[in-house]
């Protein structure tokens, strides 16, 4: 009987061990599944984070482009005022140039131009040759001595904003006389 009790106790012990092993196996599988899920979530979080960083960069770039575009439109609206100042200054006699009013207007013009330059406005520099990307030919002048399509006279200044032509320089160009 003692042996039966020992056998029963051994069987019970073995069953408990098997049951514990089964529980350990199940728990190990669950742990493995959870670790895999954790890795997936970590990868997803990394991808999401990088996508969000890219999104932030895109939004910042887009904001910058919108800002530049808006400033460009404002500057473009102010360019005719600069031209008006220049035309007015060309037609002033020496007596008027000595007045306080003229000097005040000159200061206003210089300050306005300085502000616009600070925003990205540049006056287009004119060379000897006609450049269709930066110049607009408003008149052709026949001239034997000058090289064809060389600039004879600047009629009106032109401007760029951040490298983009806002207003081309209006020029007179030379051509060879027709025969």
Rosetta blueprint (number, residue, H / E / L):
1 X L
2 X H
3 X H
4 X H
5 X H
6 X H
7 X H
8 X H
9 X H
10 X H
11 X H
12 X H
13 X H
14 X H
15 X H
16 X H
17 X H
18 X H
19 X H
20 X H
21 X H
22 X H
23 X H
24 X H
25 X H
26 X H
27 X H
28 X H
29 X H
30 X H
31 X H
32 X H
33 X H
34 X H
35 X H
36 X H
37 X H
38 X H
39 X H
40 X H
41 X H
42 X H
43 X H
44 X H
45 X H
46 X H
47 X H
48 X H
49 X H
50 X H
51 X H
52 X H
53 X H
54 X H
55 X H
56 X H
57 X H
58 X H
59 X H
60 X H
61 X H
62 X H
63 X H
64 X H
65 X H
66 X H
67 X H
68 X H
69 X H
70 X H
71 X H
72 X H
73 X H
74 X H
75 X H
76 X H
77 X H
78 X H
79 X H
80 X H
81 X H
82 X H
83 X H
84 X H
85 X H
86 X H
87 X H
88 X H
89 X H
90 X H
91 X L
92 X L
93 X L
94 X H
95 X H
96 X H
97 X H
98 X L
99 X L
100 X H
101 X H
102 X H
103 X H
104 X H
105 X H
106 X H
107 X H
108 X H
109 X H
110 X H
111 X H
112 X H
113 X H
114 X H
115 X H
116 X H
117 X H
118 X H
119 X H
120 X L
121 X E
122 X E
123 X E
124 X L
125 X L
126 X L
127 X L
128 X L
129 X E
130 X L
131 X L
132 X L
133 X L
134 X L
135 X E
136 X E
137 X E
138 X E
139 X E
140 X E
141 X E
142 X E
143 X L
144 X L
145 X L
146 X L
147 X L
148 X L
149 X L
150 X E
151 X E
152 X E
153 X E
154 X E
155 X E
156 X E
157 X L
158 X L
159 X E
160 X E
161 X E
162 X L
163 X L
164 X E
165 X E
166 X E
167 X E
168 X L
169 X E
170 X E
171 X E
172 X E
173 X E
174 X E
175 X E
176 X L
177 X L
178 X L
179 X L
